[in-house]
Amino acid sequence: MPNIVSTINANGIRAAAGKGMLAWLAATEADVVCVQETRATDEQTRAALAPALDDGWILTNAEPSAKGRAGVAILSRRTPESVRIGFGSAEFDAAGRYVEATFGEVTVASVYVHSGEAGTPRQDEKYRFMAELGAYLKGRSEGDVVVGGDWNIAHTERDLKNWKGNRNSAGFLPEERAWIDELIAAGYVDVVRALHPGVDGPYSWWSYRGRAYDNDSGWRIDLQLVRGELAGRAKQAVVERAPSYDQRWSDHAPVTVQYR
């Protein structure tokens, strides 16, 4: 079973590979890496990650149907026993927003929830995705499940620096936050928050605008929600924040959890 799981929104796999993601993959101790926003075809993703694949990483990929949007993947040290793309949705299974791979008794999923835009059809689409994904995740009743990804929702006021100014913004709307509550009530554990209770952050996304990164004015939207006995074995969680703005290879940082 995987002992260290990381999740990262690459913000374009080809750009990330050229900026430092390959070096990070060569150095990480993670057994499984959940990747979001590849924004590439399967062929393009494999080409961008070729050095990592040559080093032994196994790629499980769900390319997006819309060019240049979404796309999720899982990189693992060993070949999964089974793979599933999507969760049985006629609307979303080809969108490159959900993929899962099973390793022994543990299933690891990579998810990319829509960013949305309050009061627009984009937000309606996000809510439809959330409803179908939520039903699927709550319907799981056996085994350990790690769902890592960019959820594009800050669950509480501690999960974004400027929460007062974002009360009407997508990503911090009451309906979105209540949906995370529902997943937690169904048995999922936000393991990063469980290991960092009562603190602001640790944030995992910062705007490229202004001095958001330098001021750590970010959002904690990259989560690992875990169901099953494994949740109680999470012992360390870190956001691998780059030392400086110019050393970033994505506008997100890897969120890495070590399990006993």
Phi and psi restraints in degrees (value plus and minus 20) as a CYANA .aco file:
   2 PRO   PHI     -90.6   -50.6
   2 PRO   PSI     115.5   155.5
   3 ASN   PHI    -120.2   -80.2
   3 ASN   PSI     -45.5    -5.5
   4 ILE   PHI    -148.4  -108.4
   4 ILE   PSI     102.7   142.7
   5 VAL   PHI    -142.4  -102.4
   5 VAL   PSI     112.9   152.9
   6 SER   PHI    -142.4  -102.4
   6 SER   PSI     130.9   170.9
   7 THR   PHI    -152.2  -112.2
   7 THR   PSI     118.7   158.7
   8 ILE   PHI    -170.1  -130.1
   8 ILE   PSI     110.5   150.5
   9 ASN   PHI    -105.7   -65.7
   9 ASN   PSI      93.3   133.3
  10 ALA   PHI     -97.2   -57.2
  10 ALA   PSI     -37.5     2.5
  11 ASN   PHI      36.9    76.9
  11 ASN   PSI      24.9    64.9
  12 GLY   PHI      82.0   122.0
  12 GLY   PSI      84.4   124.4
  13 ILE   PHI     -85.6   -45.6
  13 ILE   PSI     -54.6   -14.6
  14 ARG   PHI     -89.2   -49.2
  14 ARG   PSI     -62.0   -22.0
  15 ALA   PHI     -86.7   -46.7
  15 ALA   PSI     -64.0   -24.0
  16 ALA   PHI     -82.1   -42.1
  16 ALA   PSI     -60.9   -20.9
  17 ALA   PHI     -80.9   -40.9
  17 ALA   PSI     -56.8   -16.8
  18 GLY   PHI     -97.3   -57.3
  18 GLY   PSI     -40.6    -0.6
  19 LYS   PHI    -115.3   -75.3
  19 LYS   PSI     -35.8     4.2
  20 GLY   PHI     130.4   170.4
  20 GLY   PSI     -25.0    15.0
  21 MET   PHI     -84.3   -44.3
  21 MET   PSI     -56.9   -16.9
  22 LEU   PHI     -83.4   -43.4
  22 LEU   PSI     -60.9   -20.9
  23 ALA   PHI     -85.0   -45.0
  23 ALA   PSI     -58.6   -18.6
  24 TRP   PHI     -84.1   -44.1
  24 TRP   PSI     -63.5   -23.5
  25 LEU   PHI     -82.5   -42.5
  25 LEU   PSI     -55.5   -15.5
  26 ALA   PHI     -89.1   -49.1
  26 ALA   PSI     -45.1    -5.1
  27 ALA   PHI    -120.8   -80.8
  27 ALA   PSI     -43.5    -3.5
  28 THR   PHI     -87.2   -47.2
  28 THR   PSI     130.3   170.3
  29 GLU   PHI    -116.2   -76.2
  29 GLU   PSI     -16.2    23.8
  30 ALA   PHI     -80.7   -40.7
  30 ALA   PSI     122.9   162.9
  31 ASP   PHI    -106.8   -66.8
  31 ASP   PSI     -51.8   -11.8
  32 VAL   PHI    -158.4  -118.4
  32 VAL   PSI     117.5   157.5
  33 VAL   PHI    -145.4  -105.4
  33 VAL   PSI     100.6   140.6
  34 CYS   PHI    -109.7   -69.7
  34 CYS   PSI     108.6   148.6
  35 VAL   PHI    -140.4  -100.4
  35 VAL   PSI     118.8   158.8
  36 GLN   PHI    -146.3  -106.3
  36 GLN   PSI     140.7   180.7
  37 GLU   PHI      34.1    74.1
  37 GLU   PSI      36.1    76.1
  38 THR   PHI     -87.3   -47.3
  38 THR   PSI     -54.4   -14.4
  39 ARG   PHI      33.4    73.4
  39 ARG   PSI      21.6    61.6
  40 ALA   PHI    -173.3  -133.3
  40 ALA   PSI     138.3   178.3
  41 THR   PHI     -92.4   -52.4
  41 THR   PSI     150.3   190.3
  42 ASP   PHI     -80.5   -40.5
  42 ASP   PSI     -63.5   -23.5
  43 GLU   PHI     -82.1   -42.1
  43 GLU   PSI     -64.4   -24.4
  44 GLN   PHI     -85.8   -45.8
  44 GLN   PSI     -58.8   -18.8
  45 THR   PHI     -84.6   -44.6
  45 THR   PSI     -65.0   -25.0
  46 ARG   PHI     -83.9   -43.9
  46 ARG   PSI     -57.5   -17.5
  47 ALA   PHI     -86.2   -46.2
  47 ALA   PSI     -62.7   -22.7
  48 ALA   PHI     -85.2   -45.2
  48 ALA   PSI     -55.7   -15.7
  49 LEU   PHI    -117.4   -77.4
  49 LEU   PSI      -9.2    30.8
  50 ALA   PHI     -71.0   -31.0
  50 ALA   PSI     -65.2   -25.2
  51 PRO   PHI     -81.5   -41.5
  51 PRO   PSI     -57.8   -17.8
  52 ALA   PHI     -89.1   -49.1
  52 ALA   PSI     -60.1   -20.1
  53 LEU   PHI     -87.0   -47.0
  53 LEU   PSI     -55.8   -15.8
  54 ASP   PHI     -85.4   -45.4
  54 ASP   PSI     -48.2    -8.2
  55 ASP   PHI    -101.5   -61.5
  55 ASP   PSI     -24.4    15.6
  56 GLY   PHI      98.2   138.2
  56 GLY   PSI     -27.0    13.0
  57 TRP   PHI     -85.8   -45.8
  57 TRP   PSI     120.8   160.8
  58 ILE   PHI    -123.5   -83.5
  58 ILE   PSI     109.0   149.0
  59 LEU   PHI    -122.4   -82.4
  59 LEU   PSI     105.7   145.7
  60 THR   PHI    -133.5   -93.5
  60 THR   PSI      97.1   137.1
  61 ASN   PHI    -146.1  -106.1
  61 ASN   PSI     123.4   163.4
  62 ALA   PHI    -146.9  -106.9
  62 ALA   PSI      76.3   116.3
  63 GLU   PHI     -94.0   -54.0
  63 GLU   PSI     133.3   173.3
  64 PRO   PHI    -101.6   -61.6
  64 PRO   PSI     129.9   169.9
  65 SER   PHI     -98.5   -58.5
  65 SER   PSI     -47.0    -7.0
  66 ALA   PHI    -115.0   -75.0
  66 ALA   PSI     104.3   144.3
  67 LYS   PHI     -79.4   -39.4
  67 LYS   PSI     108.7   148.7
  68 GLY   PHI      57.1    97.1
  68 GLY   PSI      -8.6    31.4
  69 ARG   PHI    -148.3  -108.3
  69 ARG   PSI     127.2   167.2
  70 ALA   PHI      36.0    76.0
  70 ALA   PSI    -163.7  -123.7
  71 GLY   PHI      74.0   114.0
  71 GLY   PSI     102.9   142.9
  72 VAL   PHI    -149.9  -109.9
  72 VAL   PSI     137.2   177.2
  73 ALA   PHI    -174.0  -134.0
  73 ALA   PSI     144.5   184.5
  74 ILE   PHI    -151.3  -111.3
  74 ILE   PSI     106.7   146.7
  75 LEU   PHI    -125.0   -85.0
  75 LEU   PSI     111.9   151.9
  76 SER   PHI    -159.4  -119.4
  76 SER   PSI     136.7   176.7
  77 ARG   PHI     -95.6   -55.6
  77 ARG   PSI     -45.3    -5.3
  78 ARG   PHI    -153.5  -113.5
  78 ARG   PSI     142.0   182.0
  79 THR   PHI     -91.1   -51.1
  79 THR   PSI     109.7   149.7
  80 PRO   PHI     -88.5   -48.5
  80 PRO   PSI     132.3   172.3
  81 GLU   PHI     -92.2   -52.2
  81 GLU   PSI     -51.7   -11.7
  82 SER   PHI    -170.9  -130.9
  82 SER   PSI     137.2   177.2
  83 VAL   PHI    -156.1  -116.1
  83 VAL   PSI     123.8   163.8
  84 ARG   PHI    -156.7  -116.7
  84 ARG   PSI     110.4   150.4
  85 ILE   PHI    -126.0   -86.0
  85 ILE   PSI     103.2   143.2
  86 GLY   PHI      59.6    99.6
  86 GLY   PSI     159.5   199.5
  87 PHE   PHI    -153.4  -113.4
  87 PHE   PSI      10.5    50.5
  88 GLY   PHI      67.3   107.3
  88 GLY   PSI       8.2    48.2
  89 SER   PHI    -124.3   -84.3
  89 SER   PSI     105.4   145.4
  90 ALA   PHI     -84.7   -44.7
  90 ALA   PSI     -52.3   -12.3
  91 GLU   PHI    -102.8   -62.8
  91 GLU   PSI     -55.5   -15.5
  92 PHE   PHI    -135.5   -95.5
  92 PHE   PSI     -30.1     9.9
  93 ASP   PHI     -84.2   -44.2
  93 ASP   PSI     -45.6    -5.6
  94 ALA   PHI    -115.7   -75.7
  94 ALA   PSI     -15.0    25.0
  95 ALA   PHI    -104.1   -64.1
  95 ALA   PSI     -28.6    11.4
  96 GLY   PHI      50.9    90.9
  96 GLY   PSI      26.2    66.2
  97 ARG   PHI    -142.1  -102.1
  97 ARG   PSI     -25.9    14.1
  98 TYR   PHI    -173.7  -133.7
  98 TYR   PSI     109.7   149.7
  99 VAL   PHI    -166.2  -126.2
  99 VAL   PSI     123.7   163.7
 100 GLU   PHI    -155.1  -115.1
 100 GLU   PSI     131.5   171.5
 101 ALA   PHI    -158.0  -118.0
 101 ALA   PSI     120.3   160.3
 102 THR   PHI    -127.3   -87.3
 102 THR   PSI     111.9   151.9
 103 PHE   PHI    -145.4  -105.4
 103 PHE   PSI      80.8   120.8
 104 GLY   PHI      42.7    82.7
 104 GLY   PSI    -143.0  -103.0
 105 GLU   PHI    -112.3   -72.3
 105 GLU   PSI     -17.0    23.0
 106 VAL   PHI    -133.6   -93.6
 106 VAL   PSI     109.8   149.8
 107 THR   PHI    -126.1   -86.1
 107 THR   PSI     107.3   147.3
 108 VAL   PHI    -132.4   -92.4
 108 VAL   PSI     109.8   149.8
 109 ALA   PHI    -140.5  -100.5
 109 ALA   PSI     127.3   167.3
 110 SER   PHI    -134.7   -94.7
 110 SER   PSI     106.2   146.2
 111 VAL   PHI    -149.3  -109.3
 111 VAL   PSI     122.3   162.3
 112 TYR   PHI    -147.7  -107.7
 112 TYR   PSI      81.7   121.7
 113 VAL   PHI    -100.6   -60.6
 113 VAL   PSI     124.0   164.0
 114 HIS   PHI     -75.4   -35.4
 114 HIS   PSI     129.3   169.3
 115 SER   PHI     -93.9   -53.9
 115 SER   PSI     -58.4   -18.4
 116 GLY   PHI      56.2    96.2
 116 GLY   PSI     153.0   193.0
 117 GLU   PHI    -177.8  -137.8
 117 GLU   PSI      94.5   134.5
 118 ALA   PHI     -71.8   -31.8
 118 ALA   PSI     111.9   151.9
 119 GLY   PHI      56.1    96.1
 119 GLY   PSI      -1.4    38.6
 120 THR   PHI    -148.2  -108.2
 120 THR   PSI     148.5   188.5
 121 PRO   PHI     -79.3   -39.3
 121 PRO   PSI     -46.7    -6.7
 122 ARG   PHI     -82.6   -42.6
 122 ARG   PSI     -58.2   -18.2
 123 GLN   PHI     -91.5   -51.5
 123 GLN   PSI     -56.4   -16.4
 124 ASP   PHI     -81.2   -41.2
 124 ASP   PSI     -60.9   -20.9
 125 GLU   PHI     -84.3   -44.3
 125 GLU   PSI     -60.4   -20.4
 126 LYS   PHI     -80.3   -40.3
 126 LYS   PSI     -64.3   -24.3
 127 TYR   PHI     -85.0   -45.0
 127 TYR   PSI     -56.5   -16.5
 128 ARG   PHI     -84.9   -44.9
 128 ARG   PSI     -62.2   -22.2
 129 PHE   PHI     -82.2   -42.2
 129 PHE   PSI     -66.2   -26.2
 130 MET   PHI     -79.3   -39.3
 130 MET   PSI     -62.0   -22.0
 131 ALA   PHI     -82.9   -42.9
 131 ALA   PSI     -64.8   -24.8
 132 GLU   PHI     -92.0   -52.0
 132 GLU   PSI     -62.6   -22.6
 133 LEU   PHI     -83.7   -43.7
 133 LEU   PSI     -63.4   -23.4
 134 GLY   PHI     -80.0   -40.0
 134 GLY   PSI     -62.9   -22.9
 135 ALA   PHI     -82.7   -42.7
 135 ALA   PSI     -59.8   -19.8
 136 TYR   PHI     -86.5   -46.5
 136 TYR   PSI     -67.3   -27.3
 137 LEU   PHI     -86.6   -46.6
 137 LEU   PSI     -60.3   -20.3
 138 LYS   PHI     -90.2   -50.2
 138 LYS   PSI     -41.4    -1.4
 139 GLY   PHI     -99.9   -59.9
 139 GLY   PSI     -30.4     9.6
 140 ARG   PHI     -97.2   -57.2
 140 ARG   PSI     112.0   152.0
 141 SER   PHI    -150.6  -110.6
 141 SER   PSI     -25.9    14.1
 142 GLU   PHI    -145.9  -105.9
 142 GLU   PSI     126.3   166.3
 143 GLY   PHI      57.2    97.2
 143 GLY   PSI     153.2   193.2
 144 ASP   PHI    -110.9   -70.9
 144 ASP   PSI     115.0   155.0
 145 VAL   PHI    -150.2  -110.2
 145 VAL   PSI     108.6   148.6
 146 VAL   PHI    -135.1   -95.1
 146 VAL   PSI      97.6   137.6
 147 VAL   PHI    -130.3   -90.3
 147 VAL   PSI      82.2   122.2
 148 GLY   PHI    -123.8   -83.8
 148 GLY   PSI     122.5   162.5
 149 GLY   PHI     148.8   188.8
 149 GLY   PSI    -196.6  -156.6
 150 ASP   PHI    -114.2   -74.2
 150 ASP   PSI      83.8   123.8
 151 TRP   PHI    -106.0   -66.0
 151 TRP   PSI     -33.5     6.5
 152 ASN   PHI      32.2    72.2
 152 ASN   PSI      15.3    55.3
 153 ILE   PHI    -161.8  -121.8
 153 ILE   PSI     105.3   145.3
 154 ALA   PHI    -110.8   -70.8
 154 ALA   PSI      96.0   136.0
 155 HIS   PHI     -90.3   -50.3
 155 HIS   PSI     -63.6   -23.6
 156 THR   PHI    -151.6  -111.6
 156 THR   PSI     155.2   195.2
 157 GLU   PHI     -82.8   -42.8
 157 GLU   PSI     -44.1    -4.1
 158 ARG   PHI     -96.9   -56.9
 158 ARG   PSI     -26.5    13.5
 159 ASP   PHI    -118.6   -78.6
 159 ASP   PSI     -14.6    25.4
 160 LEU   PHI    -173.5  -133.5
 160 LEU   PSI     123.9   163.9
 161 LYS   PHI     -85.1   -45.1
 161 LYS   PSI     -70.6   -30.6
 162 ASN   PHI    -120.5   -80.5
 162 ASN   PSI      43.6    83.6
 163 TRP   PHI     -90.4   -50.4
 163 TRP   PSI     -52.7   -12.7
 164 LYS   PHI     -83.7   -43.7
 164 LYS   PSI     -57.1   -17.1
 165 GLY   PHI    -102.4   -62.4
 165 GLY   PSI     -23.3    16.7
 166 ASN   PHI    -140.4  -100.4
 166 ASN   PSI      -0.3    39.7
 167 ARG   PHI     -84.5   -44.5
 167 ARG   PSI     -42.4    -2.4
 168 ASN   PHI    -131.5   -91.5
 168 ASN   PSI      -1.9    38.1
 169 SER   PHI    -121.4   -81.4
 169 SER   PSI     126.2   166.2
 170 ALA   PHI     -77.3   -37.3
 170 ALA   PSI     118.2   158.2
 171 GLY   PHI      82.2   122.2
 171 GLY   PSI     -36.0     4.0
 172 PHE   PHI    -160.3  -120.3
 172 PHE   PSI       3.1    43.1
 173 LEU   PHI     -97.0   -57.0
 173 LEU   PSI     130.1   170.1
 174 PRO   PHI     -76.1   -36.1
 174 PRO   PSI     -58.1   -18.1
 175 GLU   PHI     -86.5   -46.5
 175 GLU   PSI     -56.6   -16.6
 176 GLU   PHI     -89.2   -49.2
 176 GLU   PSI     -64.6   -24.6
 177 ARG   PHI     -86.1   -46.1
 177 ARG   PSI     -56.2   -16.2
 178 ALA   PHI     -86.2   -46.2
 178 ALA   PSI     -50.9   -10.9
 179 TRP   PHI     -85.4   -45.4
 179 TRP   PSI     -60.1   -20.1
 180 ILE   PHI     -84.3   -44.3
 180 ILE   PSI     -59.5   -19.5
 181 ASP   PHI     -76.0   -36.0
 181 ASP   PSI     -62.1   -22.1
 182 GLU   PHI     -84.2   -44.2
 182 GLU   PSI     -61.0   -21.0
 183 LEU   PHI     -85.0   -45.0
 183 LEU   PSI     -59.7   -19.7
 184 ILE   PHI     -86.9   -46.9
 184 ILE   PSI     -60.7   -20.7
 185 ALA   PHI     -83.5   -43.5
 185 ALA   PSI     -47.1    -7.1
 186 ALA   PHI    -102.4   -62.4
 186 ALA   PSI     -21.9    18.1
 187 GLY   PHI      96.8   136.8
 187 GLY   PSI     -22.2    17.8
 188 TYR   PHI    -102.2   -62.2
 188 TYR   PSI     123.4   163.4
 189 VAL   PHI    -136.5   -96.5
 189 VAL   PSI     107.0   147.0
 190 ASP   PHI     -98.8   -58.8
 190 ASP   PSI      73.8   113.8
 191 VAL   PHI     -89.5   -49.5
 191 VAL   PSI     -49.8    -9.8
 192 VAL   PHI     -86.2   -46.2
 192 VAL   PSI     -64.6   -24.6
 193 ARG   PHI     -85.8   -45.8
 193 ARG   PSI     -57.3   -17.3
 194 ALA   PHI     -81.5   -41.5
 194 ALA   PSI     -53.6   -13.6
 195 LEU   PHI    -108.0   -68.0
 195 LEU   PSI     -33.5     6.5
 196 HIS   PHI    -150.4  -110.4
 196 HIS   PSI      43.5    83.5
 197 PRO   PHI     -94.9   -54.9
 197 PRO   PSI     128.0   168.0
 198 GLY   PHI      48.6    88.6
 198 GLY   PSI       0.7    40.7
 199 VAL   PHI    -145.0  -105.0
 199 VAL   PSI     136.7   176.7
 200 ASP   PHI     -97.8   -57.8
 200 ASP   PSI     111.0   151.0
 201 GLY   PHI      58.7    98.7
 201 GLY   PSI    -170.7  -130.7
 202 PRO   PHI     -91.1   -51.1
 202 PRO   PSI     107.2   147.2
 203 TYR   PHI     -90.9   -50.9
 203 TYR   PSI     133.0   173.0
 204 SER   PHI    -147.9  -107.9
 204 SER   PSI     -26.3    13.7
 205 TRP   PHI    -157.7  -117.7
 205 TRP   PSI     117.6   157.6
 206 TRP   PHI    -156.3  -116.3
 206 TRP   PSI     118.2   158.2
 207 SER   PHI     -81.7   -41.7
 207 SER   PSI     128.8   168.8
 208 TYR   PHI     -96.2   -56.2
 208 TYR   PSI     -32.7     7.3
 209 ARG   PHI    -101.1   -61.1
 209 ARG   PSI     129.6   169.6
 210 GLY   PHI      40.2    80.2
 210 GLY   PSI    -163.4  -123.4
 211 ARG   PHI    -135.5   -95.5
 211 ARG   PSI      14.7    54.7
 212 ALA   PHI     -77.1   -37.1
 212 ALA   PSI     -61.9   -21.9
 213 TYR   PHI     -89.6   -49.6
 213 TYR   PSI     -66.5   -26.5
 214 ASP   PHI     -81.4   -41.4
 214 ASP   PSI     -53.9   -13.9
 215 ASN   PHI    -111.9   -71.9
 215 ASN   PSI     -18.0    22.0
 216 ASP   PHI      31.5    71.5
 216 ASP   PSI      23.3    63.3
 217 SER   PHI    -115.4   -75.4
 217 SER   PSI      62.1   102.1
 218 GLY   PHI    -146.3  -106.3
 218 GLY   PSI    -190.8  -150.8
 219 TRP   PHI    -146.4  -106.4
 219 TRP   PSI     123.7   163.7
 220 ARG   PHI    -121.8   -81.8
 220 ARG   PSI      71.8   111.8
 221 ILE   PHI    -142.0  -102.0
 221 ILE   PSI     -24.5    15.5
 222 ASP   PHI    -119.1   -79.1
 222 ASP   PSI      88.1   128.1
 223 LEU   PHI    -140.6  -100.6
 223 LEU   PSI     137.2   177.2
 224 GLN   PHI    -138.0   -98.0
 224 GLN   PSI      86.9   126.9
 225 LEU   PHI    -116.4   -76.4
 225 LEU   PSI     105.8   145.8
 226 VAL   PHI    -144.0  -104.0
 226 VAL   PSI     114.1   154.1
 227 ARG   PHI    -142.6  -102.6
 227 ARG   PSI     119.0   159.0
 228 GLY   PHI      88.2   128.2
 228 GLY   PSI    -193.6  -153.6
 229 GLU   PHI     -82.0   -42.0
 229 GLU   PSI     -46.8    -6.8
 230 LEU   PHI     -81.8   -41.8
 230 LEU   PSI     -50.8   -10.8
 231 ALA   PHI     -77.0   -37.0
 231 ALA   PSI     -57.6   -17.6
 232 GLY   PHI     -95.0   -55.0
 232 GLY   PSI     -27.6    12.4
 233 ARG   PHI    -121.6   -81.6
 233 ARG   PSI     -16.8    23.2
 234 ALA   PHI     -88.4   -48.4
 234 ALA   PSI     101.1   141.1
 235 LYS   PHI    -137.3   -97.3
 235 LYS   PSI     -38.9     1.1
 236 GLN   PHI    -173.0  -133.0
 236 GLN   PSI     116.9   156.9
 237 ALA   PHI    -156.9  -116.9
 237 ALA   PSI     110.2   150.2
 238 VAL   PHI    -154.6  -114.6
 238 VAL   PSI     125.1   165.1
 239 VAL   PHI    -117.7   -77.7
 239 VAL   PSI      99.9   139.9
 240 GLU   PHI    -105.1   -65.1
 240 GLU   PSI      52.8    92.8
 241 ARG   PHI     -94.8   -54.8
 241 ARG   PSI     110.0   150.0
 242 ALA   PHI     -82.8   -42.8
 242 ALA   PSI     128.5   168.5
 243 PRO   PHI     -80.9   -40.9
 243 PRO   PSI     -48.5    -8.5
 244 SER   PHI    -170.5  -130.5
 244 SER   PSI     143.6   183.6
 245 TYR   PHI     -74.8   -34.8
 245 TYR   PSI     -64.0   -24.0
 246 ASP   PHI     -95.9   -55.9
 246 ASP   PSI     -25.4    14.6
 247 GLN   PHI    -119.8   -79.8
 247 GLN   PSI     -13.6    26.4
 248 ARG   PHI     -96.7   -56.7
 248 ARG   PSI     124.6   164.6
 249 TRP   PHI    -136.5   -96.5
 249 TRP   PSI     -12.8    27.2
 250 SER   PHI    -179.6  -139.6
 250 SER   PSI     144.4   184.4
 251 ASP   PHI    -100.9   -60.9
 251 ASP   PSI     -24.8    15.2
 252 HIS   PHI    -125.7   -85.7
 252 HIS   PSI     145.4   185.4
 253 ALA   PHI    -139.9   -99.9
 253 ALA   PSI     128.6   168.6
 254 PRO   PHI     -81.1   -41.1
 254 PRO   PSI     117.9   157.9
 255 VAL   PHI    -131.9   -91.9
 255 VAL   PSI      95.4   135.4
 256 THR   PHI    -140.0  -100.0
 256 THR   PSI     109.7   149.7
 257 VAL   PHI    -142.5  -102.5
 257 VAL   PSI     112.6   152.6
 258 GLN   PHI    -123.4   -83.4
 258 GLN   PSI     112.0   152.0
 259 TYR   PHI    -131.8   -91.8
 259 TYR   PSI     122.9   162.9
